[in-house]
Amino acid sequence: MVKHRFSEAWCFLKPLFRSESGSFSVAPGGVSVESRVGSVSEIWLNRELLRRMQSASDVKQKVSEVFELLQDSVFRYLVRVLDDPSEAEDVMQETFIRLYRALHKGQVIEDVRPWIFRVAHNLVLYRFRKKSPVELLDPAGWDLLSKQSRDPSASAEQRVLENEQQARFELALARLSPQEKYCLELRAEGLTYREIAQVLEMKAPTLVSFLGRVIKKLKSETYV
């Protein structure tokens, strides 16, 4: 089994774990409140996608505009879940080819970002079915990221505590199901709960409760 290292999920979740007033909270029933982290950029992105789609003169330009805005986040997600940049490139290319075909046939796509991620996600699942399952959360490069995220003024005792928390977090991540990991990866890419629900074909309230339980579980196992 590939050892999980420090991942983007840690960078995304740690501030929420430690927030007392919290932009993300888990109610006793497991229902979580939408995080406001990055909400401004998410609103801008969705509006920009809509604006460019509406102003594009033809299908080819629409796809080009969507590709320009989403290629980085789609590629990051695919690299992490596939653990293979070359394979991620192939899946991303096929995803945007399918967008072109859908638009060319006259299909109306109201929410293009979750549509793109759903297609990419389903292509990933198809590849997983054809071969042995692989570990999610690509480990390459996250050791450096973890060092960069640490407070340089932290004492030796604080750094030891941080290392212990990271180790427990890695173990907690390793015990998550693929579906739980997909949720975290999609949230790390800035998708809203409504969009993640569309990608994973879940009802929004179910997704909110599901992800709330995941984060609550990670928090309890990380901060013992």
C-alpha positions as semicolon CSV with decimal commas, in nm:
position;residue;x (nm);y (nm);z (nm)
1;M;0,000;0,000;0,000
2;V;0,128;0,347;-0,087
3;K;0,186;0,556;0,224
4;H;-0,028;0,866;0,239
5;R;0,165;1,187;0,300
6;F;0,065;1,542;0,382
7;S;-0,202;1,640;0,127
8;E;-0,411;1,935;0,019
9;A;-0,688;1,797;0,233
10;W;-0,480;1,882;0,541
11;C;-0,423;2,239;0,415
12;F;-0,795;2,277;0,349
13;L;-0,927;2,117;0,665
14;K;-0,682;2,229;0,932
15;P;-0,815;2,586;0,959
16;L;-1,169;2,447;0,985
17;F;-1,064;2,198;1,253
18;R;-0,917;2,474;1,465
19;S;-1,178;2,744;1,411
20;E;-1,387;2,807;1,721
21;S;-1,640;3,036;1,556
22;G;-1,587;2,834;1,243
23;S;-1,707;2,886;0,890
24;F;-1,771;2,512;0,886
25;S;-1,946;2,339;1,171
26;V;-2,085;1,995;1,234
27;A;-2,417;1,977;1,413
28;P;-2,500;1,687;1,648
29;G;-2,686;1,518;1,365
30;G;-2,384;1,545;1,139
31;V;-2,522;1,829;0,926
32;S;-2,250;2,073;0,827
33;V;-2,267;2,437;0,732
34;E;-2,124;2,547;0,395
35;S;-1,772;2,681;0,431
36;R;-1,720;3,042;0,338
37;V;-1,352;2,980;0,263
38;G;-1,297;3,069;-0,100
39;S;-1,665;3,146;-0,155
40;V;-1,589;3,478;-0,325
41;S;-1,360;3,318;-0,581
42;E;-1,611;3,037;-0,637
43;I;-1,889;3,286;-0,708
44;W;-1,661;3,477;-0,946
45;L;-1,564;3,158;-1,128
46;N;-1,922;3,043;-1,177
47;R;-2,027;3,385;-1,301
48;E;-1,730;3,404;-1,536
49;L;-1,806;3,060;-1,674
50;L;-2,164;3,163;-1,741
51;R;-2,059;3,493;-1,899
52;R;-1,806;3,333;-2,131
53;M;-2,041;3,053;-2,230
54;Q;-2,312;3,304;-2,320
55;S;-2,080;3,538;-2,510
56;A;-1,895;3,271;-2,710
57;S;-1,980;3,276;-3,080
58;D;-1,963;2,902;-3,142
59;V;-1,918;2,565;-2,972
60;K;-1,542;2,558;-3,024
61;Q;-1,500;2,893;-2,850
62;K;-1,727;2,785;-2,563
63;V;-1,515;2,477;-2,500
64;S;-1,195;2,682;-2,524
65;E;-1,325;2,932;-2,269
66;V;-1,431;2,660;-2,026
67;F;-1,099;2,481;-2,073
68;E;-0,906;2,799;-1,993
69;L;-1,093;2,849;-1,666
70;L;-1,115;2,489;-1,544
71;Q;-0,813;2,305;-1,681
72;D;-0,591;2,361;-1,375
73;S;-0,842;2,246;-1,113
74;V;-0,960;1,950;-1,322
75;F;-0,602;1,841;-1,386
76;R;-0,506;1,868;-1,018
77;Y;-0,803;1,655;-0,919
78;L;-0,724;1,393;-1,183
79;V;-0,354;1,377;-1,095
80;R;-0,434;1,318;-0,731
81;V;-0,694;1,048;-0,785
82;L;-0,508;0,874;-1,069
83;D;-0,154;0,930;-0,937
84;D;-0,036;0,954;-1,298
85;P;0,003;1,291;-1,481
86;S;0,003;1,125;-1,822
87;E;-0,318;0,938;-1,752
88;A;-0,466;1,255;-1,604
89;E;-0,390;1,438;-1,929
90;D;-0,570;1,168;-2,127
91;V;-0,877;1,180;-1,904
92;M;-0,888;1,560;-1,912
93;Q;-0,868;1,561;-2,292
94;E;-1,150;1,307;-2,316
95;T;-1,356;1,511;-2,070
96;F;-1,343;1,827;-2,281
97;I;-1,399;1,629;-2,601
98;R;-1,722;1,506;-2,444
99;L;-1,814;1,864;-2,357
100;Y;-1,765;1,961;-2,722
101;R;-1,976;1,669;-2,843
102;A;-2,254;1,747;-2,596
103;L;-2,269;2,114;-2,692
104;H;-2,241;2,031;-3,062
105;K;-2,549;1,810;-3,028
106;G;-2,738;2,098;-2,873
107;Q;-2,733;1,977;-2,514
108;V;-2,802;2,257;-2,267
109;I;-2,554;2,255;-1,978
110;E;-2,659;2,498;-1,708
111;D;-2,390;2,420;-1,448
112;V;-2,079;2,352;-1,652
113;R;-1,829;2,308;-1,368
114;P;-2,007;2,018;-1,192
115;W;-2,085;1,873;-1,538
116;I;-1,713;1,870;-1,624
117;F;-1,610;1,720;-1,292
118;R;-1,884;1,456;-1,310
119;V;-1,765;1,344;-1,655
120;A;-1,403;1,339;-1,537
121;H;-1,499;1,151;-1,221
122;N;-1,695;0,888;-1,415
123;L;-1,404;0,840;-1,656
124;V;-1,179;0,782;-1,354
125;L;-1,418;0,522;-1,214
126;Y;-1,427;0,349;-1,551
127;R;-1,048;0,324;-1,553
128;F;-1,043;0,195;-1,197
129;R;-1,284;-0,083;-1,295
130;K;-1,041;-0,198;-1,565
131;K;-0,746;-0,228;-1,330
132;S;-0,663;-0,276;-0,963
133;P;-0,769;0,011;-0,740
134;V;-0,500;0,270;-0,672
135;E;-0,444;0,489;-0,371
136;L;-0,593;0,837;-0,390
137;L;-0,431;1,158;-0,273
138;D;-0,106;1,168;-0,472
139;P;0,184;1,183;-0,224
140;A;0,439;1,349;-0,456
141;G;0,541;1,696;-0,347
142;W;0,327;1,727;-0,036
143;D;0,625;1,689;0,201
144;L;0,752;2,020;0,065
145;L;0,406;2,171;0,093
146;S;0,377;2,064;0,454
147;K;0,708;2,234;0,539
148;Q;0,598;2,552;0,366
149;S;0,269;2,557;0,557
150;R;0,433;2,540;0,897
151;D;0,483;2,848;1,109
152;P;0,858;2,931;1,097
153;S;0,833;3,091;1,442
154;A;0,689;2,776;1,600
155;S;0,883;2,628;1,889
156;A;1,040;2,283;1,875
157;E;0,757;2,151;2,092
158;Q;0,495;2,300;1,858
159;R;0,666;2,144;1,555
160;V;0,670;1,804;1,724
161;L;0,299;1,840;1,797
162;E;0,235;1,944;1,435
163;N;0,424;1,638;1,307
164;E;0,223;1,410;1,535
165;Q;-0,103;1,564;1,413
166;Q;0,002;1,518;1,050
167;A;0,088;1,154;1,114
168;R;-0,251;1,091;1,274
169;F;-0,419;1,276;0,987
170;E;-0,244;1,053;0,732
171;L;-0,363;0,742;0,914
172;A;-0,717;0,880;0,928
173;L;-0,708;0,956;0,554
174;A;-0,586;0,605;0,477
175;R;-0,893;0,463;0,652
176;L;-1,139;0,668;0,446
177;S;-1,342;0,503;0,173
178;P;-1,286;0,609;-0,191
179;Q;-1,616;0,800;-0,185
180;E;-1,507;0,993;0,125
181;K;-1,175;1,078;-0,040
182;Y;-1,347;1,193;-0,358
183;C;-1,559;1,432;-0,151
184;L;-1,256;1,584;0,015
185;E;-1,064;1,618;-0,311
186;L;-1,356;1,789;-0,485
187;R;-1,406;2,024;-0,192
188;A;-1,034;2,103;-0,195
189;E;-1,079;2,211;-0,558
190;G;-1,339;2,465;-0,448
191;L;-1,657;2,290;-0,555
192;T;-1,960;2,376;-0,346
193;Y;-2,159;2,106;-0,170
194;R;-2,431;2,138;-0,433
195;E;-2,175;2,088;-0,710
196;I;-2,010;1,791;-0,534
197;A;-2,352;1,635;-0,494
198;Q;-2,404;1,671;-0,870
199;V;-2,063;1,520;-0,948
200;L;-2,115;1,220;-0,719
201;E;-2,486;1,195;-0,806
202;M;-2,602;1,235;-0,448
203;K;-2,880;1,446;-0,301
204;A;-2,742;1,772;-0,162
205;P;-2,866;1,719;0,199
206;T;-2,720;1,368;0,194
207;L;-2,386;1,501;0,069
208;V;-2,377;1,773;0,335
209;S;-2,437;1,521;0,612
210;F;-2,194;1,273;0,458
211;L;-1,907;1,523;0,426
212;G;-1,983;1,663;0,769
213;R;-1,938;1,317;0,920
214;V;-1,612;1,270;0,727
215;I;-1,465;1,595;0,857
216;K;-1,587;1,525;1,209
217;K;-1,422;1,181;1,194
218;L;-1,094;1,325;1,064
219;K;-1,096;1,593;1,332
220;S;-1,159;1,347;1,614
221;E;-0,879;1,117;1,495
222;T;-0,633;1,399;1,429
223;Y;-0,678;1,602;1,748
224;V;-0,693;1,332;2,013
